[in-house]
Amino acid sequence: MILILRLLAGIVLMIPTWSNARPPKPAPAGPVGIEAPADKAKAQISPSAEAARVIAWVLASKDNHGLPWLVVDKKRAALFLFDAKGGSLDAVPVLLGLAEGDDASPGVGSKKLADLGPAEKTTPAGRFLAKFGLPVAGERVLWVDYATSVALHPIPKDVGARERRRERMLSLTADDNRITFGCINVPKLFYGKLLRPLFQKKGGYVYVLPDTKPIEVVFPRLRVQAVTAGATGE
């Protein structure tokens, strides 16, 4: 148990934040993407206790099988990116499905976006082997779960201004980060400079934490971690 607590404490320290990862560049005039302003740069992005537990488990068990991986912490509306060896690369805010929920509605993958009801716009929880695939609006995306049409990509260029996705992503709270049809929106620079080069060859694992389900129901192997820790007295 002591070892797990040390791992969890160390994770918070090793996760980069907007303030210590690298200073933001001055934004050029005009809307050129999703970049953090000065006030966002001061906000620390740290994992919830559940996210830290999942990160510690993946690091200890090497559940990523030699591929890059990331953890989506829905409660914090944040994403934590790691390379294949478990090195922490970045932590960024994300936008999530409009509705809380940990399962995709039956048949949602075959529906048009315009036909989805509010309750169907969820970001499912679970462990996914994500790969780049068929283009959406002319651009390939990282499919987290192709069967339910859940992908990871920057904010689409054609979304309505009334959704205020850019402002939601840059706000200092996670309370307004639920707006998508179920996909995970990430900052444009982060996607192009880090995530896409890392995942585009062989893909990688995506761990999406739950809203309401017990974390050990979504990630059953965490039970093995807990039992092992208890048996060794750690």
N, C-alpha and C positions, 0 to 999 in steps of 0.2 A: 504493500500500500504506500509506503514511504517513497518507493521508486516512482510510482505513478504520479504522486503529488509533485515530486521534483520535476518530472517530465512536463506536467501541466504548467508549472510555474515557469519553466524554461521556455515554453512555447510562446508565451506572451512577450518575453524579452526578444525572441529571435524573429517574430513577425515584423516585417518592415511596416512603417506607417507613412502617411502622406508627409509627416513632418521630418522623418529621418531617412526615408528611402532616397530621396533626391529633391532638391529645391525645384519648385515648379517654374517653368519658363514663362516670361511675360507673354500674355495672350495677344496675338495680333488682332487687328480690328476685324469685326465681323464674326459671325458664327462659324467656326471652323472645326468644331468637334466637341467632345465632352471632356473638358479639362477642369481641374480643380482651381478655384480662385484662391486668393490669399487666406480668407477665413477658413476654407475647407482644409487648407494645408496644415492648419493648426490642430485639426481634429484627429485624435488618435483612433485608429481602427484596430480593435482587439477582439479576439474570439470570445464567444460565450463559453461558459463552463462545459457545455455539451460539445461545442465545436472543438475546444481544446482536448477533450477526451477522445474524440474521433481522430484528431491529428496525431495524438500520442499513440493511439492504437495502430494507425497506418505506419507510422515511423518505426514502431517496435516490431510489427509483424511483417513489414514489407508487403502489405496487401496490394500495393500498386504494381507488383510484378515487373519492375524495371521500367515502368512508363511514367511520364509526368502525371501529376494529379492536382486536383484542387478541391477545396471544401467550400460549399455555399452555406453560409450561416443565415437561414431565413429570418431568425429573430433579430439579428443585428443588420440584416440587409447588406451583408458583406461577403466577399470572396477572398480566399487565401490560396495562393498559388505556390506549388512546389515543383522542383525538377525531379527527374527520375531517381536521383539519389537521396531525395528528401530535403534538399536545400530549399530554404524559404526564399521566394523571389519577390513577392509583392502582396499587398492587401489593398483591395479597392471596394468602393460601394457598388451595389448592383440594384437593378429594378427587377421586381418579381411579379408573378401572376396576381391579378386584382383580388382574387378570393383566397382566403386562407384554406388550406386543405393539403393533404399528403398523398392523395390518390388522383389519378386522371379519371374523368368521367367516361363511362363506356362509350366507345365509338367516337370519342373526341378527335382522334387523329384523322378521321375521314370527313370531318365537317369543314366547311369554309369558315374563316375567321368571323365573318359577319353574322354567321348563324349561331355562334357560341353565346350561351346565356351567361350572366354574371357569375353564377356559381360554378360554371365549368372552366373558368379562367384561373386554374390553379397551377402551381409549379410542384409537380410530384416529388416526394422525398424518396431517397434510396441511393443505391450504389450503381453507377452506370459506366459502361465502357463507351466513351464518346469518341466520335470520329468525324472528320470533315466529309461532307457529302453534297448531294444535289443542291444546286443554287436556289436561293430565294431572292426574288427580284433581281436576278442576274448575278448574284454573289454567293459563293459557297459559304456555308455556315458550319459551325461545330454542332453536330446533332448529339444532344445529350440522350434523348430517347426518340428515335425516328418514328416509332409506332404511334406515339401520342403527340407528335409534332412539337416536341419541346427542344428548342435549340438555344445555343449561347452565341450572342453576337452584339455589336454595338446598337445604339438606338437607330431604328430605321429612319431613312431620310423622309419617308412619306407619312409619318405619323402626324396627326393633327396637332396644331399649336395649343389647343385647349387642354391637351393631356399634360402639358408642362413637364415632359419627361426629363429634360435637361435640368430644370430647376429642382425637380424631385431628387435627382441623383446627387446634386451638389448641396442639398440642404444638410444641416447638421443633425438631423434626426432620421431614424429609420421608419417613422410612423407614416410617411408619405411615399414610400418606395414601392408600393403595390399598385401597379397600373397596367401591366402587360397582359397579353392573352394567355400567358403561361410560360413564355420564353424568359430567359435570363439576359437582361441587357447589361453590358459592361462598358466602361470608358473606352472610347475609340482608340486612344493612344496605347493603352494597356493591351487591347486586343491585337493591334497591328504589330507592336514592338515585342511583346512577350508571349502572349498566349498562342497566337496563330503559328509563329515559327516553332514553338515547342510541341504543339499537338498535330501539325499538319502532315507529318510523315506516317506515324503509326497510331495516332490518337492518344488517349490517356483516360484515366479514371476520374469521374466526377462524383463526389459524395455530397448529396443534398440533404441537409438536416430537416427534421420534421417541424411542423407547426404545433401539432397537438398529440401525435402518437408518441408513446414512450420510445426513447432513442434505441433501446435494446430490441425493440420490435422491428425497427427499420434496419438496424445493423446487428443481427443476432450474434455475430462473432465477438461483440463487445462483452457478452456474457462469459465467453471463454477467457477473455482478458481478466475479467473480474474474479473468476474462479481461480485462475492461475496465480493472480496476485495474492488472493486469500490463502491459498495453499502454501505459498512460500513465505507468508508473513510479511510481505513488502507493503 
